[in-house]
Amino acid sequence: MKARVTIMPKAGVLDPQGKAIGHALGSLGFAGVGEVRAGKVIELELNEADPAKAQAVAEDMARRLLANTVIESFKVELT
């Protein structure tokens, strides 16, 4: 089973990478772009057949290692 973990900075946390991307888009002539937030996506292949267990394992991985839960939020989707 595959899990996709999407990690984003929490609201209110400075995002210099997102700011740089937004500025670069404006410099390239892309008007109308509001706030830009940059995150990361991690895809995991899990040896688990039970969707509930796979979800729980992926969430535990995200909480313990993949995301810094002080400044980042995460979402786990099974695919």
PDB file of N, CA, C and O in Angstrom:
ATOM      1  N   MET A   1       0.846  -1.167   0.000  1.00  0.00           N
ATOM      2  CA  MET A   1       0.000   0.000   0.000  1.00  0.00           C
ATOM      3  C   MET A   1       0.895   1.234   0.000  1.00  0.00           C
ATOM      4  O   MET A   1       1.952   1.244   0.630  1.00  0.00           O
ATOM      5  N   LYS A   2       0.465   2.267  -0.706  1.00  0.00           N
ATOM      6  CA  LYS A   2       1.248   3.497  -0.768  1.00  0.00           C
ATOM      7  C   LYS A   2       0.584   4.589   0.053  1.00  0.00           C
ATOM      8  O   LYS A   2      -0.640   4.690   0.126  1.00  0.00           O
ATOM      9  N   ALA A   3       1.426   5.395   0.663  1.00  0.00           N
ATOM     10  CA  ALA A   3       0.951   6.540   1.432  1.00  0.00           C
ATOM     11  C   ALA A   3       1.676   7.781   0.927  1.00  0.00           C
ATOM     12  O   ALA A   3       2.876   7.750   0.651  1.00  0.00           O
ATOM     13  N   ARG A   4       0.932   8.863   0.812  1.00  0.00           N
ATOM     14  CA  ARG A   4       1.511  10.149   0.424  1.00  0.00           C
ATOM     15  C   ARG A   4       1.378  11.089   1.620  1.00  0.00           C
ATOM     16  O   ARG A   4       0.275  11.352   2.099  1.00  0.00           O
ATOM     17  N   VAL A   5       2.516  11.588   2.093  1.00  0.00           N
ATOM     18  CA  VAL A   5       2.551  12.509   3.229  1.00  0.00           C
ATOM     19  C   VAL A   5       2.864  13.900   2.680  1.00  0.00           C
ATOM     20  O   VAL A   5       3.924  14.122   2.093  1.00  0.00           O
ATOM     21  N   THR A   6       1.933  14.830   2.875  1.00  0.00           N
ATOM     22  CA  THR A   6       2.118  16.214   2.455  1.00  0.00           C
ATOM     23  C   THR A   6       2.414  17.044   3.692  1.00  0.00           C
ATOM     24  O   THR A   6       1.644  17.039   4.652  1.00  0.00           O
ATOM     25  N   ILE A   7       3.528  17.754   3.665  1.00  0.00           N
ATOM     26  CA  ILE A   7       3.992  18.528   4.817  1.00  0.00           C
ATOM     27  C   ILE A   7       4.061  19.992   4.407  1.00  0.00           C
ATOM     28  O   ILE A   7       4.670  20.337   3.394  1.00  0.00           O
ATOM     29  N   MET A   8       3.432  20.848   5.203  1.00  0.00           N
ATOM     30  CA  MET A   8       3.387  22.285   4.912  1.00  0.00           C
ATOM     31  C   MET A   8       3.704  23.075   6.178  1.00  0.00           C
ATOM     32  O   MET A   8       3.432  22.610   7.285  1.00  0.00           O
ATOM     33  N   PRO A   9       4.279  24.269   6.020  1.00  0.00           N
ATOM     34  CA  PRO A   9       4.479  25.126   7.190  1.00  0.00           C
ATOM     35  C   PRO A   9       3.116  25.507   7.784  1.00  0.00           C
ATOM     36  O   PRO A   9       2.156  25.739   7.049  1.00  0.00           O
ATOM     37  N   LYS A  10       3.042  25.569   9.091  1.00  0.00           N
ATOM     38  CA  LYS A  10       1.807  25.987   9.747  1.00  0.00           C
ATOM     39  C   LYS A  10       1.539  27.462   9.456  1.00  0.00           C
ATOM     40  O   LYS A  10       2.452  28.232   9.158  1.00  0.00           O
ATOM     41  N   ALA A  11       0.268  27.830   9.550  1.00  0.00           N
ATOM     42  CA  ALA A  11      -0.109  29.234   9.370  1.00  0.00           C
ATOM     43  C   ALA A  11       0.640  30.083  10.390  1.00  0.00           C
ATOM     44  O   ALA A  11       0.754  29.709  11.557  1.00  0.00           O
ATOM     45  N   GLY A  12       1.144  31.212   9.948  1.00  0.00           N
ATOM     46  CA  GLY A  12       1.868  32.110  10.842  1.00  0.00           C
ATOM     47  C   GLY A  12       3.357  31.846  10.919  1.00  0.00           C
ATOM     48  O   GLY A  12       4.097  32.651  11.486  1.00  0.00           O
ATOM     49  N   VAL A  13       3.809  30.738  10.362  1.00  0.00           N
ATOM     50  CA  VAL A  13       5.239  30.418  10.356  1.00  0.00           C
ATOM     51  C   VAL A  13       5.856  31.029   9.105  1.00  0.00           C
ATOM     52  O   VAL A  13       5.321  30.871   8.007  1.00  0.00           O
ATOM     53  N   LEU A  14       6.970  31.721   9.263  1.00  0.00           N
ATOM     54  CA  LEU A  14       7.640  32.319   8.120  1.00  0.00           C
ATOM     55  C   LEU A  14       8.027  31.239   7.116  1.00  0.00           C
ATOM     56  O   LEU A  14       8.456  30.146   7.486  1.00  0.00           O
ATOM     57  N   ASP A  15       7.866  31.570   5.833  1.00  0.00           N
ATOM     58  CA  ASP A  15       8.178  30.624   4.765  1.00  0.00           C
ATOM     59  C   ASP A  15       9.045  31.341   3.727  1.00  0.00           C
ATOM     60  O   ASP A  15       8.528  31.789   2.704  1.00  0.00           O
ATOM     61  N   PRO A  16      10.362  31.456   3.975  1.00  0.00           N
ATOM     62  CA  PRO A  16      11.219  32.182   3.042  1.00  0.00           C
ATOM     63  C   PRO A  16      11.263  31.559   1.647  1.00  0.00           C
ATOM     64  O   PRO A  16      11.385  32.279   0.657  1.00  0.00           O
ATOM     65  N   GLN A  17      11.166  30.241   1.555  1.00  0.00           N
ATOM     66  CA  GLN A  17      11.166  29.600   0.243  1.00  0.00           C
ATOM     67  C   GLN A  17       9.900  29.986  -0.533  1.00  0.00           C
ATOM     68  O   GLN A  17       9.970  30.277  -1.727  1.00  0.00           O
ATOM     69  N   GLY A  18       8.766  29.989   0.133  1.00  0.00           N
ATOM     70  CA  GLY A  18       7.521  30.405  -0.509  1.00  0.00           C
ATOM     71  C   GLY A  18       7.579  31.857  -0.955  1.00  0.00           C
ATOM     72  O   GLY A  18       7.117  32.190  -2.047  1.00  0.00           O
ATOM     73  N   LYS A  19       8.150  32.735  -0.111  1.00  0.00           N
ATOM     74  CA  LYS A  19       8.307  34.152  -0.467  1.00  0.00           C
ATOM     75  C   LYS A  19       9.179  34.303  -1.700  1.00  0.00           C
ATOM     76  O   LYS A  19       8.855  35.080  -2.598  1.00  0.00           O
ATOM     77  N   ALA A  20      10.295  33.560  -1.753  1.00  0.00           N
ATOM     78  CA  ALA A  20      11.209  33.632  -2.900  1.00  0.00           C
ATOM     79  C   ALA A  20      10.521  33.157  -4.178  1.00  0.00           C
ATOM     80  O   ALA A  20      10.708  33.754  -5.238  1.00  0.00           O
ATOM     81  N   ILE A  21       9.736  32.100  -4.087  1.00  0.00           N
ATOM     82  CA  ILE A  21       9.014  31.597  -5.248  1.00  0.00           C
ATOM     83  C   ILE A  21       7.999  32.639  -5.719  1.00  0.00           C
ATOM     84  O   ILE A  21       7.891  32.912  -6.915  1.00  0.00           O
ATOM     85  N   GLY A  22       7.258  33.216  -4.773  1.00  0.00           N
ATOM     86  CA  GLY A  22       6.281  34.241  -5.121  1.00  0.00           C
ATOM     87  C   GLY A  22       6.928  35.436  -5.800  1.00  0.00           C
ATOM     88  O   GLY A  22       6.406  35.948  -6.791  1.00  0.00           O
ATOM     89  N   HIS A  23       8.062  35.882  -5.273  1.00  0.00           N
ATOM     90  CA  HIS A  23       8.789  37.011  -5.859  1.00  0.00           C
ATOM     91  C   HIS A  23       9.277  36.669  -7.274  1.00  0.00           C
ATOM     92  O   HIS A  23       9.162  37.486  -8.188  1.00  0.00           O
ATOM     93  N   ALA A  24       9.816  35.468  -7.445  1.00  0.00           N
ATOM     94  CA  ALA A  24      10.313  35.044  -8.762  1.00  0.00           C
ATOM     95  C   ALA A  24       9.177  34.956  -9.778  1.00  0.00           C
ATOM     96  O   ALA A  24       9.352  35.333 -10.936  1.00  0.00           O
ATOM     97  N   LEU A  25       8.026  34.464  -9.355  1.00  0.00           N
ATOM     98  CA  LEU A  25       6.879  34.395 -10.268  1.00  0.00           C
ATOM     99  C   LEU A  25       6.471  35.794 -10.717  1.00  0.00           C
ATOM    100  O   LEU A  25       6.176  36.013 -11.891  1.00  0.00           O
ATOM    101  N   GLY A  26       6.455  36.741  -9.775  1.00  0.00           N
ATOM    102  CA  GLY A  26       6.145  38.125 -10.132  1.00  0.00           C
ATOM    103  C   GLY A  26       7.159  38.698 -11.100  1.00  0.00           C
ATOM    104  O   GLY A  26       6.797  39.402 -12.042  1.00  0.00           O
ATOM    105  N   SER A  27       8.428  38.400 -10.870  1.00  0.00           N
ATOM    106  CA  SER A  27       9.498  38.884 -11.755  1.00  0.00           C
ATOM    107  C   SER A  27       9.390  38.309 -13.165  1.00  0.00           C
ATOM    108  O   SER A  27       9.829  38.930 -14.133  1.00  0.00           O
ATOM    109  N   LEU A  28       8.806  37.126 -13.270  1.00  0.00           N
ATOM    110  CA  LEU A  28       8.626  36.493 -14.580  1.00  0.00           C
ATOM    111  C   LEU A  28       7.341  36.945 -15.276  1.00  0.00           C
ATOM    112  O   LEU A  28       7.022  36.476 -16.369  1.00  0.00           O
ATOM    113  N   GLY A  29       6.611  37.854 -14.639  1.00  0.00           N
ATOM    114  CA  GLY A  29       5.414  38.397 -15.269  1.00  0.00           C
ATOM    115  C   GLY A  29       4.122  37.693 -14.921  1.00  0.00           C
ATOM    116  O   GLY A  29       3.089  37.969 -15.531  1.00  0.00           O
ATOM    117  N   PHE A  30       4.152  36.797 -13.962  1.00  0.00           N
ATOM    118  CA  PHE A  30       2.925  36.129 -13.542  1.00  0.00           C
ATOM    119  C   PHE A  30       2.221  37.005 -12.511  1.00  0.00           C
ATOM    120  O   PHE A  30       2.584  37.020 -11.335  1.00  0.00           O
ATOM    121  N   ALA A  31       1.213  37.728 -12.972  1.00  0.00           N
ATOM    122  CA  ALA A  31       0.475  38.633 -12.090  1.00  0.00           C
ATOM    123  C   ALA A  31      -0.651  37.867 -11.396  1.00  0.00           C
ATOM    124  O   ALA A  31      -1.077  36.806 -11.854  1.00  0.00           O
ATOM    125  N   GLY A  32      -1.111  38.417 -10.309  1.00  0.00           N
ATOM    126  CA  GLY A  32      -2.264  37.831  -9.632  1.00  0.00           C
ATOM    127  C   GLY A  32      -1.943  36.659  -8.731  1.00  0.00           C
ATOM    128  O   GLY A  32      -2.852  35.943  -8.312  1.00  0.00           O
ATOM    129  N   VAL A  33      -0.676  36.441  -8.421  1.00  0.00           N
ATOM    130  CA  VAL A  33      -0.312  35.362  -7.500  1.00  0.00           C
ATOM    131  C   VAL A  33      -0.288  35.942  -6.092  1.00  0.00           C
ATOM    132  O   VAL A  33       0.442  36.894  -5.817  1.00  0.00           O
ATOM    133  N   GLY A  34      -1.080  35.368  -5.215  1.00  0.00           N
ATOM    134  CA  GLY A  34      -1.102  35.815  -3.826  1.00  0.00           C
ATOM    135  C   GLY A  34       0.020  35.155  -3.040  1.00  0.00           C
ATOM    136  O   GLY A  34       1.128  34.965  -3.543  1.00  0.00           O
ATOM    137  N   GLU A  35      -0.286  34.816  -1.811  1.00  0.00           N
ATOM    138  CA  GLU A  35       0.715  34.180  -0.950  1.00  0.00           C
ATOM    139  C   GLU A  35       1.107  32.813  -1.517  1.00  0.00           C
ATOM    140  O   GLU A  35       0.262  32.065  -2.008  1.00  0.00           O
ATOM    141  N   VAL A  36       2.382  32.509  -1.440  1.00  0.00           N
ATOM    142  CA  VAL A  36       2.907  31.211  -1.876  1.00  0.00           C
ATOM    143  C   VAL A  36       3.493  30.517  -0.661  1.00  0.00           C
ATOM    144  O   VAL A  36       4.275  31.112   0.080  1.00  0.00           O
ATOM    145  N   ARG A  37       3.123  29.271  -0.453  1.00  0.00           N
ATOM    146  CA  ARG A  37       3.668  28.452   0.623  1.00  0.00           C
ATOM    147  C   ARG A  37       4.340  27.252  -0.014  1.00  0.00           C
ATOM    148  O   ARG A  37       3.760  26.627  -0.901  1.00  0.00           O
ATOM    149  N   ALA A  38       5.532  26.919   0.409  1.00  0.00           N
ATOM    150  CA  ALA A  38       6.270  25.778  -0.135  1.00  0.00           C
ATOM    151  C   ALA A  38       6.326  24.669   0.911  1.00  0.00           C
ATOM    152  O   ALA A  38       6.625  24.917   2.079  1.00  0.00           O
ATOM    153  N   GLY A  39       6.040  23.465   0.484  1.00  0.00           N
ATOM    154  CA  GLY A  39       6.096  22.320   1.374  1.00  0.00           C
ATOM    155  C   GLY A  39       6.817  21.175   0.699  1.00  0.00           C
ATOM    156  O   GLY A  39       7.610  21.374  -0.221  1.00  0.00           O
ATOM    157  N   LYS A  40       6.529  19.973   1.168  1.00  0.00           N
ATOM    158  CA  LYS A  40       7.155  18.796   0.560  1.00  0.00           C
ATOM    159  C   LYS A  40       6.165  17.642   0.576  1.00  0.00           C
ATOM    160  O   LYS A  40       5.258  17.582   1.406  1.00  0.00           O
ATOM    161  N   VAL A  41       6.367  16.731  -0.363  1.00  0.00           N
ATOM    162  CA  VAL A  41       5.543  15.532  -0.462  1.00  0.00           C
ATOM    163  C   VAL A  41       6.478  14.331  -0.397  1.00  0.00           C
ATOM    164  O   VAL A  41       7.479  14.263  -1.110  1.00  0.00           O
ATOM    165  N   ILE A  42       6.135  13.396   0.462  1.00  0.00           N
ATOM    166  CA  ILE A  42       6.927  12.172   0.608  1.00  0.00           C
ATOM    167  C   ILE A  42       6.002  10.994   0.330  1.00  0.00           C
ATOM    168  O   ILE A  42       4.953  10.865   0.961  1.00  0.00           O
ATOM    169  N   GLU A  43       6.385  10.139  -0.608  1.00  0.00           N
ATOM    170  CA  GLU A  43       5.611   8.947  -0.924  1.00  0.00           C
ATOM    171  C   GLU A  43       6.285   7.732  -0.300  1.00  0.00           C
ATOM    172  O   GLU A  43       7.493   7.535  -0.428  1.00  0.00           O
ATOM    173  N   LEU A  44       5.489   6.939   0.366  1.00  0.00           N
ATOM    174  CA  LEU A  44       5.988   5.756   1.069  1.00  0.00           C
ATOM    175  C   LEU A  44       5.285   4.516   0.536  1.00  0.00           C
ATOM    176  O   LEU A  44       4.072   4.529   0.328  1.00  0.00           O
ATOM    177  N   GLU A  45       6.027   3.468   0.319  1.00  0.00           N
ATOM    178  CA  GLU A  45       5.427   2.181   0.004  1.00  0.00           C
ATOM    179  C   GLU A  45       5.497   1.338   1.273  1.00  0.00           C
ATOM    180  O   GLU A  45       6.577   1.027   1.775  1.00  0.00           O
ATOM    181  N   LEU A  46       4.326   0.980   1.776  1.00  0.00           N
ATOM    182  CA  LEU A  46       4.245   0.270   3.053  1.00  0.00           C
ATOM    183  C   LEU A  46       3.832  -1.179   2.821  1.00  0.00           C
ATOM    184  O   LEU A  46       2.989  -1.463   1.971  1.00  0.00           O
ATOM    185  N   ASN A  47       4.425  -2.085   3.576  1.00  0.00           N
ATOM    186  CA  ASN A  47       4.053  -3.494   3.534  1.00  0.00           C
ATOM    187  C   ASN A  47       2.923  -3.741   4.533  1.00  0.00           C
ATOM    188  O   ASN A  47       3.093  -4.432   5.537  1.00  0.00           O
ATOM    189  N   GLU A  48       1.779  -3.162   4.229  1.00  0.00           N
ATOM    190  CA  GLU A  48       0.627  -3.269   5.119  1.00  0.00           C
ATOM    191  C   GLU A  48      -0.624  -3.368   4.252  1.00  0.00           C
ATOM    192  O   GLU A  48      -0.839  -2.534   3.373  1.00  0.00           O
ATOM    193  N   ALA A  49      -1.440  -4.374   4.494  1.00  0.00           N
ATOM    194  CA  ALA A  49      -2.649  -4.577   3.705  1.00  0.00           C
ATOM    195  C   ALA A  49      -3.861  -3.875   4.306  1.00  0.00           C
ATOM    196  O   ALA A  49      -4.794  -3.526   3.582  1.00  0.00           O
ATOM    197  N   ASP A  50      -3.859  -3.666   5.610  1.00  0.00           N
ATOM    198  CA  ASP A  50      -4.991  -3.036   6.289  1.00  0.00           C
ATOM    199  C   ASP A  50      -4.877  -1.513   6.181  1.00  0.00           C
ATOM    200  O   ASP A  50      -3.921  -0.934   6.698  1.00  0.00           O
ATOM    201  N   PRO A  51      -5.833  -0.856   5.518  1.00  0.00           N
ATOM    202  CA  PRO A  51      -5.751   0.598   5.341  1.00  0.00           C
ATOM    203  C   PRO A  51      -5.674   1.378   6.665  1.00  0.00           C
ATOM    204  O   PRO A  51      -4.954   2.372   6.753  1.00  0.00           O
ATOM    205  N   ALA A  52      -6.392   0.944   7.667  1.00  0.00           N
ATOM    206  CA  ALA A  52      -6.365   1.647   8.953  1.00  0.00           C
ATOM    207  C   ALA A  52      -4.979   1.569   9.592  1.00  0.00           C
ATOM    208  O   ALA A  52      -4.487   2.553  10.144  1.00  0.00           O
ATOM    209  N   LYS A  53      -4.359   0.400   9.516  1.00  0.00           N
ATOM    210  CA  LYS A  53      -3.007   0.246  10.071  1.00  0.00           C
ATOM    211  C   LYS A  53      -1.992   1.046   9.256  1.00  0.00           C
ATOM    212  O   LYS A  53      -1.095   1.672   9.820  1.00  0.00           O
ATOM    213  N   ALA A  54      -2.134   1.024   7.926  1.00  0.00           N
ATOM    214  CA  ALA A  54      -1.221   1.784   7.074  1.00  0.00           C
ATOM    215  C   ALA A  54      -1.329   3.273   7.373  1.00  0.00           C
ATOM    216  O   ALA A  54      -0.314   3.966   7.449  1.00  0.00           O
ATOM    217  N   GLN A  55      -2.541   3.765   7.541  1.00  0.00           N
ATOM    218  CA  GLN A  55      -2.757   5.176   7.878  1.00  0.00           C
ATOM    219  C   GLN A  55      -2.087   5.509   9.205  1.00  0.00           C
ATOM    220  O   GLN A  55      -1.399   6.523   9.321  1.00  0.00           O
ATOM    221  N   ALA A  56      -2.290   4.656  10.206  1.00  0.00           N
ATOM    222  CA  ALA A  56      -1.716   4.890  11.529  1.00  0.00           C
ATOM    223  C   ALA A  56      -0.186   4.867  11.489  1.00  0.00           C
ATOM    224  O   ALA A  56       0.462   5.701  12.122  1.00  0.00           O
ATOM    225  N   VAL A  57       0.390   3.927  10.754  1.00  0.00           N
ATOM    226  CA  VAL A  57       1.845   3.824  10.662  1.00  0.00           C
ATOM    227  C   VAL A  57       2.419   5.053   9.961  1.00  0.00           C
ATOM    228  O   VAL A  57       3.408   5.625  10.420  1.00  0.00           O
ATOM    229  N   ALA A  58       1.802   5.460   8.851  1.00  0.00           N
ATOM    230  CA  ALA A  58       2.292   6.627   8.121  1.00  0.00           C
ATOM    231  C   ALA A  58       2.173   7.900   8.963  1.00  0.00           C
ATOM    232  O   ALA A  58       3.068   8.745   8.935  1.00  0.00           O
ATOM    233  N   GLU A  59       1.084   8.042   9.704  1.00  0.00           N
ATOM    234  CA  GLU A  59       0.930   9.204  10.579  1.00  0.00           C
ATOM    235  C   GLU A  59       1.986   9.200  11.678  1.00  0.00           C
ATOM    236  O   GLU A  59       2.517  10.253  12.030  1.00  0.00           O
ATOM    237  N   ASP A  60       2.294   8.024  12.224  1.00  0.00           N
ATOM    238  CA  ASP A  60       3.334   7.919  13.251  1.00  0.00           C
ATOM    239  C   ASP A  60       4.693   8.296  12.669  1.00  0.00           C
ATOM    240  O   ASP A  60       5.469   8.997  13.320  1.00  0.00           O
ATOM    241  N   MET A  61       4.992   7.841  11.451  1.00  0.00           N
ATOM    242  CA  MET A  61       6.246   8.200  10.784  1.00  0.00           C
ATOM    243  C   MET A  61       6.337   9.712  10.595  1.00  0.00           C
ATOM    244  O   MET A  61       7.379  10.317  10.850  1.00  0.00           O
ATOM    245  N   ALA A  62       5.244  10.310  10.149  1.00  0.00           N
ATOM    246  CA  ALA A  62       5.232  11.757   9.926  1.00  0.00           C
ATOM    247  C   ALA A  62       5.430  12.511  11.237  1.00  0.00           C
ATOM    248  O   ALA A  62       6.210  13.461  11.303  1.00  0.00           O
ATOM    249  N   ARG A  63       4.731  12.088  12.261  1.00  0.00           N
ATOM    250  CA  ARG A  63       4.804  12.759  13.568  1.00  0.00           C
ATOM    251  C   ARG A  63       6.193  12.634  14.198  1.00  0.00           C
ATOM    252  O   ARG A  63       6.690  13.579  14.810  1.00  0.00           O
ATOM    253  N   ARG A  64       6.815  11.462  14.044  1.00  0.00           N
ATOM    254  CA  ARG A  64       8.082  11.204  14.726  1.00  0.00           C
ATOM    255  C   ARG A  64       9.320  11.616  13.940  1.00  0.00           C
ATOM    256  O   ARG A  64      10.364  11.882  14.535  1.00  0.00           O
ATOM    257  N   LEU A  65       9.222  11.674  12.591  1.00  0.00           N
ATOM    258  CA  LEU A  65      10.418  11.937  11.800  1.00  0.00           C
ATOM    259  C   LEU A  65      10.214  12.902  10.640  1.00  0.00           C
ATOM    260  O   LEU A  65      10.991  13.841  10.470  1.00  0.00           O
ATOM    261  N   LEU A  66       9.186  12.682   9.851  1.00  0.00           N
ATOM    262  CA  LEU A  66       9.072  13.388   8.578  1.00  0.00           C
ATOM    263  C   LEU A  66       8.723  14.866   8.720  1.00  0.00           C
ATOM    264  O   LEU A  66       9.190  15.687   7.930  1.00  0.00           O
ATOM    265  N   ALA A  67       7.919  15.213   9.701  1.00  0.00           N
ATOM    266  CA  ALA A  67       7.500  16.602   9.888  1.00  0.00           C
ATOM    267  C   ALA A  67       7.995  17.121  11.230  1.00  0.00           C
ATOM    268  O   ALA A  67       8.057  16.384  12.214  1.00  0.00           O
ATOM    269  N   ASN A  68       8.342  18.391  11.251  1.00  0.00           N
ATOM    270  CA  ASN A  68       8.641  19.069  12.509  1.00  0.00           C
ATOM    271  C   ASN A  68       7.314  19.646  12.980  1.00  0.00           C
ATOM    272  O   ASN A  68       6.921  20.733  12.556  1.00  0.00           O
ATOM    273  N   THR A  69       6.626  18.926  13.852  1.00  0.00           N
ATOM    274  CA  THR A  69       5.253  19.281  14.207  1.00  0.00           C
ATOM    275  C   THR A  69       5.139  20.587  14.984  1.00  0.00           C
ATOM    276  O   THR A  69       4.027  21.062  15.218  1.00  0.00           O
ATOM    277  N   VAL A  70       6.249  21.173  15.386  1.00  0.00           N
ATOM    278  CA  VAL A  70       6.207  22.481  16.029  1.00  0.00           C
ATOM    279  C   VAL A  70       5.867  23.553  14.996  1.00  0.00           C
ATOM    280  O   VAL A  70       5.109  24.479  15.285  1.00  0.00           O
ATOM    281  N   ILE A  71       6.429  23.426  13.788  1.00  0.00           N
ATOM    282  CA  ILE A  71       6.236  24.467  12.770  1.00  0.00           C
ATOM    283  C   ILE A  71       5.572  23.951  11.494  1.00  0.00           C
ATOM    284  O   ILE A  71       5.271  24.740  10.598  1.00  0.00           O
ATOM    285  N   GLU A  72       5.340  22.634  11.395  1.00  0.00           N
ATOM    286  CA  GLU A  72       4.752  22.065  10.182  1.00  0.00           C
ATOM    287  C   GLU A  72       3.522  21.227  10.519  1.00  0.00           C
ATOM    288  O   GLU A  72       3.437  20.609  11.580  1.00  0.00           O
ATOM    289  N   SER A  73       2.578  21.226   9.587  1.00  0.00           N
ATOM    290  CA  SER A  73       1.439  20.310   9.677  1.00  0.00           C
ATOM    291  C   SER A  73       1.604  19.261   8.572  1.00  0.00           C
ATOM    292  O   SER A  73       2.346  19.466   7.612  1.00  0.00           O
ATOM    293  N   PHE A  74       0.904  18.145   8.724  1.00  0.00           N
ATOM    294  CA  PHE A  74       1.016  17.118   7.708  1.00  0.00           C
ATOM    295  C   PHE A  74      -0.355  16.475   7.462  1.00  0.00           C
ATOM    296  O   PHE A  74      -1.257  16.525   8.298  1.00  0.00           O
ATOM    297  N   LYS A  75      -0.461  15.875   6.285  1.00  0.00           N
ATOM    298  CA  LYS A  75      -1.660  15.162   5.895  1.00  0.00           C
ATOM    299  C   LYS A  75      -1.210  13.855   5.260  1.00  0.00           C
ATOM    300  O   LYS A  75      -0.279  13.848   4.455  1.00  0.00           O
ATOM    301  N   VAL A  76      -1.852  12.756   5.608  1.00  0.00           N
ATOM    302  CA  VAL A  76      -1.518  11.445   5.045  1.00  0.00           C
ATOM    303  C   VAL A  76      -2.689  10.974   4.189  1.00  0.00           C
ATOM    304  O   VAL A  76      -3.836  10.958   4.636  1.00  0.00           O
ATOM    305  N   GLU A  77      -2.378  10.590   2.948  1.00  0.00           N
ATOM    306  CA  GLU A  77      -3.382  10.024   2.037  1.00  0.00           C
ATOM    307  C   GLU A  77      -2.890   8.676   1.573  1.00  0.00           C
ATOM    308  O   GLU A  77      -1.732   8.533   1.180  1.00  0.00           O
ATOM    309  N   LEU A  78      -3.760   7.684   1.613  1.00  0.00           N
ATOM    310  CA  LEU A  78      -3.408   6.364   1.089  1.00  0.00           C
ATOM    311  C   LEU A  78      -3.795   6.318  -0.384  1.00  0.00           C
ATOM    312  O   LEU A  78      -4.873   6.768  -0.773  1.00  0.00           O
ATOM    313  N   THR A  79      -2.895   5.764  -1.194  1.00  0.00           N
ATOM    314  CA  THR A  79      -3.170   5.683  -2.645  1.00  0.00           C
ATOM    315  C   THR A  79      -3.128   4.256  -3.112  1.00  0.00           C
ATOM    316  O   THR A  79      -3.333   3.987  -4.295  1.00  0.00           O
TER     317      THR A  79
END
